[in-house]
Amino acid sequence: LMYMLMYEEFINVIDFKHNNPDNSKKQLPETKLDRVQHHWENIFPQNKMLRMAGQLSFSDYKDSRPYPAMRLSDGEKTVFYLLAAILFAAPNDLIMVQDPEVFLHHSIMKQVWDTVEQMRPDCTFIYLTHDLEFAASRSESTCVWVKSYDAEENLWDYEILNSPNLL
């Protein structure tokens, strides 16, 4: 995923240079990495994503010294991955998300998934979760409560709920 982001960034710069030989003051087109950076820094406003010598580094506003992605928390890495991965989904894709709460602190979970959904309004998201509060936070959604499943008989007991009625 990181390779695909950096490859697009590299191709974009080469194309821009090739298509603007007069060094005009035109703006570089926005890349997927630009979008990831914008959203990631909105979710983690105390942190900054840096592009240095063809690599990504990070810093926080308390200590401006750059550090590698390996030092990010699991949640920060997860958010980066989710933001980047959604940009590579096919148009109008069906996105199934198992345990959307994994590695995410509850205080940012709604913001992360709202951002991901806003980045790809053409896609349909299906969340498989035990977190009723998260399920209720999805706007304009249909919730299916799977009460039980009998594997031998292949029978499902479920109920379709409206999100506001979950809690």
Disulfide bonds with the S-S distance in Angstrom:
none
